[in-house]
Amino acid sequence: MSVGAMPDRLAPPLSYLAFDFGTRRVGVACGNGLTRRASPLRTIAAEGDARFAAIARLIDEWRPDALVVGVPFHPDGAAHDNTRRARRFARQLHGRFGLPVHEVDERYSSTEAIAGGARDVDAGAATIILDQYLSGLP
């Protein structure tokens, strides 16, 4: 390594925005790979273009390196209508913003957020989703 060169293992941590997708509301959390912790941001109560405009503002503000989307499944792991909707949302995020999008199984994230006393259940669920993703990083 030359003088002044930074070793790869000290590369800056990735920053993330995570989403708990719902047809009427989307919870949002932020976090990074250094602390491996997530924090709730807010819930977006909008649909269609208004939803993506609000997300665009958050992306402009937070400048994440990647996005994480919670994808729901039945308790037995089977997909259902909301599984397909969340995956479509993930594809739309990638297409609109050009950022990597990672999917996380989000079964029971809202229940866990409620049990944890989250003031904003949707943002709390997004926090749980992102914490789960971050805990799996190498």
C-alpha positions as CSV (number, residue, x, y, z in Angstrom):
1,M,0.0,0.0,0.0
2,S,1.3,3.4,-0.9
3,V,1.5,6.2,1.7
4,G,-1.8,8.0,2.2
5,A,-3.8,5.2,0.6
6,M,-6.7,4.0,2.6
7,P,-7.1,0.2,3.0
8,D,-10.3,-1.3,1.6
9,R,-11.4,-2.5,5.0
10,L,-11.7,1.1,6.1
11,A,-13.9,2.2,3.2
12,P,-16.7,4.5,4.3
13,P,-19.8,2.8,5.6
14,L,-22.8,2.5,3.4
15,S,-25.9,4.6,4.3
16,Y,-29.4,3.2,3.8
17,L,-33.0,4.2,3.7
18,A,-35.5,1.4,4.5
19,F,-39.1,1.2,3.7
20,D,-42.1,-0.6,5.2
21,F,-44.4,-0.7,2.2
22,G,-48.1,-0.4,2.6
23,T,-50.8,0.5,0.0
24,R,-51.7,3.7,1.9
25,R,-48.6,4.4,4.0
26,V,-44.9,3.8,3.8
27,G,-42.7,3.8,6.9
28,V,-39.2,5.1,6.4
29,A,-36.0,4.6,8.5
30,C,-32.3,5.5,8.0
31,G,-29.2,3.7,9.1
32,N,-25.6,3.0,8.2
33,G,-23.2,0.1,8.0
34,L,-20.7,1.5,10.6
35,T,-23.1,1.6,13.6
36,R,-25.3,-1.2,12.2
37,R,-28.3,0.6,13.8
38,A,-31.4,2.1,12.2
39,S,-33.5,5.0,13.3
40,P,-37.1,5.8,12.4
41,L,-37.6,8.8,10.1
42,R,-41.3,9.2,9.3
43,T,-44.3,7.7,7.6
44,I,-45.3,8.8,4.1
45,A,-49.1,8.9,3.8
46,A,-49.4,9.3,0.1
47,E,-49.9,7.2,-3.0
48,G,-48.7,7.1,-6.6
49,D,-46.6,10.1,-7.8
50,A,-47.0,11.9,-4.5
51,R,-45.5,9.0,-2.7
52,F,-42.5,8.9,-5.0
53,A,-42.1,12.7,-4.8
54,A,-41.8,12.4,-1.0
55,I,-39.3,9.6,-1.3
56,A,-37.3,11.6,-3.8
57,R,-37.1,14.4,-1.2
58,L,-35.8,12.0,1.4
59,I,-33.3,10.5,-1.0
60,D,-32.1,14.1,-1.8
61,E,-31.8,14.9,1.9
62,W,-30.2,11.7,3.2
63,R,-28.2,10.6,0.1
64,P,-28.3,6.9,0.8
65,D,-26.0,4.5,-1.0
66,A,-28.7,1.8,-1.1
67,L,-32.3,1.1,-0.2
68,V,-34.0,-1.7,1.7
69,V,-37.6,-2.8,1.3
70,G,-39.5,-5.1,3.6
71,V,-41.3,-7.8,1.8
72,P,-44.1,-9.6,3.6
73,F,-44.9,-13.3,3.5
74,H,-47.4,-15.6,5.1
75,P,-46.2,-17.3,8.3
76,D,-45.4,-20.4,6.2
77,G,-43.2,-18.4,3.8
78,A,-45.7,-18.3,1.0
79,A,-46.1,-15.2,-1.1
80,H,-49.4,-13.2,-1.2
81,D,-50.8,-10.1,-2.9
82,N,-48.8,-7.7,-0.7
83,T,-45.6,-9.7,-1.4
84,R,-46.0,-8.9,-5.1
85,R,-46.9,-5.3,-4.3
86,A,-43.8,-4.7,-2.1
87,R,-41.6,-6.3,-4.8
88,R,-43.1,-4.1,-7.4
89,F,-42.4,-1.1,-5.1
90,A,-38.8,-2.2,-4.8
91,R,-38.4,-2.4,-8.6
92,Q,-40.0,1.0,-8.9
93,L,-37.5,2.5,-6.4
94,H,-34.6,1.0,-8.3
95,G,-36.0,2.2,-11.7
96,R,-36.7,5.7,-10.5
97,F,-33.6,6.4,-8.3
98,G,-31.0,4.0,-9.8
99,L,-29.9,2.8,-6.3
100,P,-29.3,-0.8,-5.3
101,V,-32.4,-2.1,-3.5
102,H,-32.3,-5.0,-1.1
103,E,-35.3,-7.0,0.0
104,V,-35.8,-8.3,3.6
105,D,-38.4,-10.7,4.8
106,E,-40.5,-8.4,7.1
107,R,-42.9,-10.8,8.7
108,Y,-44.2,-9.5,12.0
109,S,-42.2,-6.2,11.8
110,S,-45.3,-4.1,12.5
111,T,-46.3,-6.4,15.4
112,E,-42.7,-6.0,16.8
113,A,-42.9,-2.2,16.4
114,I,-46.1,-2.1,18.3
115,A,-44.8,-4.4,21.1
116,G,-41.7,-2.2,21.3
117,G,-43.9,0.9,21.9
118,A,-43.1,2.7,18.6
119,R,-44.9,6.1,18.4
120,D,-45.0,5.7,14.6
121,V,-45.7,2.1,13.8
122,D,-44.8,2.2,10.1
123,A,-41.5,4.0,10.7
124,G,-40.8,1.7,13.6
125,A,-41.4,-1.3,11.3
126,A,-39.0,0.2,8.7
127,T,-36.4,0.5,11.6
128,I,-36.8,-3.2,12.4
129,I,-36.5,-4.1,8.7
130,L,-33.3,-2.1,8.4
131,D,-31.9,-3.4,11.7
132,Q,-32.5,-6.9,10.4
133,Y,-30.7,-6.1,7.1
134,L,-27.8,-4.4,8.9
135,S,-27.3,-7.3,11.3
136,G,-26.7,-9.6,8.3
137,L,-23.9,-7.5,6.8
138,P,-20.4,-9.1,6.8
